Amino acid sequence: MTVRTTLSFTDRHHRFLLKKVRDGVFATQSAAVANAIERMMQDEEEREVALSALAEEIRLRMRTARSKYVDRETAFSSAHAAVEASRGN
C-alpha cells in the first residue's frame, strides 16, 4: 500500500535529492526517500542485534573467573558474527 504524505527538506537536502534523481540514482524523489528510510530501518535492526549480542557477551563474562578472561577479539567475535549474519554476509 502506498501512502501520500508531505515532507519538508532543507535547501541542502532538497538539492541533494534532486541531483540524485537527475543523475538517475533514483527514479523519483519518493524512491530516494523510501530508500533512505529502508536504510534507517536496517541500521536500527543491526544496532539491536549488536546490542543484544554485546549484552549476552557481558553476561557471560560476568560469570567467568577473571583468570579465564580472553582477549577482546575473541570475546566479541560472536557479536561481529551476529551483525554480519544480519546483513546476510
C-alpha positions, -999 to 999 in steps of 0.1 A, spaced: 0 0 0 13 35 -8 5 64 14 8 100 2 24 125 26 40 159 26 76 162 37 98 193 42 135 195 35 163 220 40 175 236 8 207 215 11 188 182 14 164 191 -14 193 200 -38 209 167 -30 177 147 -35 171 164 -69 206 157 -80 203 120 -72 171 118 -92 186 138 -121 217 116 -121 195 85 -123 205 71 -90 168 70 -81 137 71 -103 118 96 -82 122 117 -51 99 93 -33 121 64 -42 151 81 -28 133 89 5 119 54 7 155 40 2 168 63 30 140 51 53 148 14 45 184 21 53 175 36 86 153 6 94 182 -18 85 206 2 106 182 1 136 178 -37 132 216 -42 130 221 -20 161 196 -41 181 213 -73 170 247 -59 180 234 -46 214 218 -80 222 250 -98 213 271 -74 234 247 -77 264 249 -115 262 287 -114 260 288 -92 291 265 -116 309 289 -145 300 319 -125 311 304 -116 344 301 -154 352 337 -160 341 366 -161 366 390 -132 359 418 -158 354 399 -172 324 393 -139 306 401 -139 269 413 -112 246 389 -86 231 388 -101 195 378 -135 208 353 -121 233 334 -101 207 337 -124 177 302 -137 183 288 -101 183 306 -94 150 294 -126 135 258 -118 146 260 -84 128 274 -99 97 247 -126 97 220 -100 100 235 -83 69 232 -116 50 270 -120 47 
